[in-house]
Amino acid sequence: MKQNTLRYSLLLLLTAAIWGFAFVAQSVGMDYVQPFTFTAARSLIGGIVLLPFIFIRAQKAKAGLTFEEKSASWKQALPGGIICGVLLCIASNLQQIGIQYTTVGKSGFVTAMYIVLVPVLGIFFHKKTGIRVWISVALAVCGLYLLCMTGGSFRLQRGDLYTLCCALMFSLQILAVDHYAPIADNVILACIEFFTCGICSLIPMFLLEQPQIHLILAAWLPILYAGILSNGVAYTLQFFAQRGLPASTASLLMSMESVFSLLAGFLILHQMLNGRELAGCALMFAAIILVQIKGKEKESINS
């Protein structure tokens, strides 16, 4: 049992690492293509990557079912997939625009604010919010202040503002997933979500940008990393590993994404944060951890 727990934990840590290093891919991708083009390409690739996994699983689990029965899973997941996909489209493109004006590490930590925002937004859905959440919010705000303070005063730069709005949209997307995941096949839901995000991104791509095939091909490595590894592989790892771990443990491991983004920015792009910004990251990470701490005794009884 302990070996299985360790295996699931390592898989989720790998997932967080893939997501963290994806911030580098997103940043490098902007050297070749514009934000909507990058998001459209990675999302469509992510949806395509999940199709074989869905097909193979369906063949094993539903070999004796009719075509109508097999297609029922897709119909059931369609409304939720579209809603989640639209929210993901807005969040991803805000993040992609913002990463042009800030460092990979700052983008990772500001984006991670969604972990703190989700329980706060839960108030509007009549979910209880304890004192721990409000302490986390205070820590996160202090961390954001240190991270974004310039010239002795608090000033949200363009990239920070876009990324903060992205965190808010990711919070809404997570609440939508939380609503639809129990009533639909999760992998099919994600597949529809990715395709919806990609198709929605195509509209502003053609209206506001000038996509060129040779530039998209020049950005093949960051696009494929974001599409195949960050969207397709990491999601599949999360789906497999999260089933074997308590929710609080899984969330804590996945929140390491922000730390890996900071590490990736330093190792690959040689982006460094000063002492004040690192202190801000530390406060924000403390807020992320605090908001996820739950009663382990209660959780182990329920599991």
C-alpha positions in Angstrom: 0.0 0.0 0.0 2.8 2.4 0.9 4.6 1.5 -2.4 1.5 2.4 -4.3 1.1 5.7 -2.5 4.7 6.5 -3.2 4.3 5.7 -6.9 1.1 7.8 -7.2 2.9 10.7 -5.3 5.9 10.5 -7.7 3.6 10.5 -10.7 1.8 13.7 -9.5 5.2 15.3 -8.7 6.2 14.5 -12.3 2.9 16.1 -13.5 3.7 19.2 -11.5 7.2 19.3 -13.1 5.8 19.0 -16.6 3.3 21.8 -15.9 6.0 24.0 -14.3 8.5 23.6 -17.2 5.6 24.3 -19.6 5.9 27.9 -18.6 9.3 28.0 -20.3 7.7 26.4 -23.5 5.0 29.1 -23.4 7.6 31.9 -23.0 9.9 30.6 -25.8 6.9 30.0 -28.0 6.2 33.8 -28.0 9.5 34.3 -29.9 7.9 32.7 -32.9 4.1 33.0 -32.7 1.5 35.2 -31.1 -0.6 34.2 -28.0 -3.8 33.0 -29.6 -1.9 31.0 -32.2 0.1 29.2 -29.5 -3.0 28.4 -27.4 -5.0 27.2 -30.4 -2.1 24.9 -31.6 -1.3 23.4 -28.1 -5.0 22.9 -27.2 -5.9 21.1 -30.5 -2.8 18.9 -30.1 -3.8 18.1 -26.5 -7.3 17.1 -27.6 -5.9 14.9 -30.4 -3.4 13.2 -28.0 -6.3 12.1 -25.7 -8.3 10.5 -28.6 -6.3 7.2 -28.8 -6.4 6.8 -25.0 -10.2 7.3 -25.0 -10.6 4.9 -28.0 -8.4 2.1 -26.4 -10.2 2.4 -23.1 -13.6 2.4 -24.7 -12.7 -0.8 -26.7 -11.8 -2.6 -23.5 -14.6 -1.4 -21.3 -17.5 -1.2 -23.8 -16.8 -3.9 -26.3 -20.4 -5.3 -26.0 -22.3 -2.0 -26.2 -24.1 -0.5 -29.2 -23.0 2.6 -31.0 -25.7 4.6 -29.3 -24.6 3.4 -25.9 -20.9 4.2 -26.7 -21.8 7.7 -27.9 -23.8 8.4 -24.7 -20.6 9.3 -22.8 -19.7 11.9 -25.4 -23.2 13.5 -25.2 -23.1 13.5 -21.5 -19.8 15.2 -21.4 -20.5 17.7 -24.2 -22.2 20.6 -22.3 -19.6 20.5 -19.5 -16.7 20.2 -21.9 -17.8 23.2 -23.8 -18.3 25.4 -20.8 -15.0 24.3 -19.2 -13.3 24.8 -22.6 -14.5 28.4 -23.0 -13.3 29.2 -19.5 -10.0 27.4 -20.2 -9.7 29.4 -23.5 -10.0 32.8 -21.7 -7.6 31.7 -18.8 -5.0 30.2 -21.1 -4.9 33.2 -23.5 -4.7 35.7 -20.6 -1.7 33.7 -19.3 -0.1 33.4 -22.7 -0.4 37.2 -23.2 0.8 37.9 -19.7 3.9 35.7 -20.0 5.3 38.1 -22.7 5.7 40.8 -20.1 6.9 38.9 -17.0 9.3 36.2 -15.9 8.4 32.5 -16.0 8.7 32.2 -12.2 6.5 35.2 -11.5 3.9 33.9 -14.0 3.9 30.5 -12.3 3.4 31.9 -8.8 0.7 34.5 -9.7 -1.1 31.8 -11.7 -1.1 29.6 -8.6 -3.3 32.1 -6.9 -6.2 30.1 -8.3 -5.6 27.6 -5.5 -6.4 30.3 -3.0 -9.2 31.9 -5.1 -11.2 28.7 -5.6 -12.4 28.3 -2.0 -13.1 32.1 -1.8 -15.3 32.0 -4.9 -16.9 28.9 -3.4 -18.8 31.3 -1.1 -21.0 32.3 -4.0 -21.9 28.6 -4.4 -22.8 28.3 -0.7 -19.7 26.4 0.2 -18.2 26.9 3.7 -15.0 29.0 3.9 -13.1 28.7 7.2 -10.6 30.9 8.9 -7.7 29.0 7.3 -8.8 30.2 3.9 -8.8 33.8 4.9 -5.4 33.5 6.5 -4.2 32.1 3.2 -5.7 35.0 1.3 -3.9 37.5 3.5 -0.6 35.6 3.0 -1.2 35.5 -0.8 -1.9 39.2 -1.0 1.3 40.0 1.0 3.2 37.7 -1.3 1.7 39.3 -4.3 2.7 42.7 -2.9 6.3 41.7 -2.5 6.4 40.0 -5.9 4.9 42.9 -7.8 6.3 45.9 -5.9 8.5 48.1 -8.0 10.4 51.3 -7.1 9.2 51.2 -3.5 5.5 51.1 -4.4 3.0 48.4 -5.3 2.4 48.5 -9.0 0.9 45.7 -11.0 2.8 45.5 -14.3 1.0 44.5 -17.5 2.1 40.9 -17.3 1.2 40.6 -13.6 -2.3 42.0 -14.3 -3.0 39.6 -17.2 -1.7 36.7 -15.1 -3.8 37.7 -12.1 -7.0 37.8 -14.3 -5.9 34.4 -15.7 -5.8 33.0 -12.1 -9.3 34.3 -11.6 -10.5 32.6 -14.8 -8.7 29.3 -13.9 -10.6 29.5 -10.5 -13.9 29.6 -12.4 -12.8 26.8 -14.7 -11.9 24.6 -11.7 -15.3 25.2 -10.2 -16.9 24.3 -13.5 -14.8 21.1 -13.7 -15.7 20.3 -10.0 -19.4 20.5 -11.0 -19.2 18.5 -14.2 -16.5 15.9 -13.4 -18.8 13.7 -11.1 -21.4 13.4 -13.9 -19.2 12.9 -17.0 -16.3 10.8 -18.1 -13.3 12.9 -17.0 -11.0 12.1 -20.0 -13.7 12.7 -22.5 -14.6 15.9 -20.6 -11.0 17.0 -20.9 -10.8 16.1 -24.6 -13.9 18.2 -25.4 -12.5 21.0 -23.2 -9.2 21.1 -25.2 -10.9 21.0 -28.6 -13.3 23.8 -27.5 -10.4 25.9 -26.2 -8.5 25.4 -29.4 -11.4 26.2 -31.7 -12.4 29.3 -29.7 -8.7 30.5 -29.9 -8.8 30.1 -33.7 -11.3 33.0 -34.0 -9.2 35.7 -32.4 -6.1 34.1 -34.0 -7.5 34.9 -37.5 -9.1 38.2 -36.5 -6.2 39.7 -34.5 -3.1 37.9 -35.5 -1.2 36.9 -38.7 -0.6 33.2 -38.3 2.1 31.9 -40.6 2.8 28.2 -41.2 6.6 28.6 -41.3 6.6 30.4 -37.8 4.3 27.8 -36.3 6.7 25.1 -37.6 9.6 27.0 -36.2 7.9 26.9 -32.8 7.3 23.1 -33.1 9.2 22.2 -29.9 7.5 24.5 -27.4 4.1 23.9 -29.1 4.5 20.1 -29.0 5.8 20.2 -25.4 2.8 22.3 -24.3 0.3 20.2 -26.3 1.5 16.7 -25.9 3.2 16.7 -22.5 1.5 19.6 -20.6 -2.0 18.9 -21.9 -2.1 15.3 -23.0 0.4 13.3 -20.9 0.2 15.4 -17.7 -3.6 15.2 -17.6 -3.5 11.4 -18.1 -0.9 11.1 -15.3 -3.1 13.3 -13.0 -6.2 11.2 -13.9 -4.4 7.9 -13.0 -2.4 9.1 -9.9 -5.1 11.2 -8.2 -7.3 8.2 -7.8 -4.8 6.6 -5.3 -4.2 9.7 -3.1 -6.3 11.8 -0.7 -7.5 15.0 -2.3 -5.4 17.3 0.0 -2.2 15.3 -0.8 -2.9 15.4 -4.5 -3.5 19.2 -4.5 -0.4 19.8 -2.5 1.8 17.9 -4.9 0.3 19.6 -8.0 0.8 23.0 -6.4 4.5 22.3 -6.8 4.0 23.5 -10.4 4.8 27.0 -9.2 8.1 26.0 -7.7 9.1 24.1 -10.8 8.2 27.1 -13.0 10.6 29.2 -10.9 13.3 26.5 -11.2 12.7 26.1 -14.9 13.0 29.9 -15.5 16.3 29.9 -13.7 17.9 26.8 -15.3 16.7 27.3 -18.9 16.1 31.0 -19.4 18.5 32.2 -16.6 15.8 34.4 -15.2 16.5 35.4 -11.6 14.3 37.0 -8.9 15.6 39.3 -6.3 15.4 38.7 -2.5 12.1 40.6 -2.2 10.5 38.7 -5.0 11.7 35.4 -3.6 10.2 36.3 -0.3 6.9 37.0 -2.1 7.0 33.6 -3.7 7.6 32.0 -0.3 4.6 33.7 1.2 2.4 32.8 -1.8 3.6 29.2 -1.6 2.8 29.2 2.2 -0.7 30.4 1.3 -1.1 27.6 -1.3 -0.1 25.0 1.2 -2.2 26.4 4.1 -5.4 26.5 2.0 -5.0 22.8 1.1 -4.4 21.5 4.7 -7.4 19.4 5.8 -8.1 17.1 8.6 -6.1 14.0 7.6 -7.8 11.8 10.2 -11.3 12.7 8.8 -10.0 12.2 5.2 -8.5 8.8 5.9 -11.8 7.6 7.5 -13.8 8.7 4.5 -11.3 7.0 2.1 
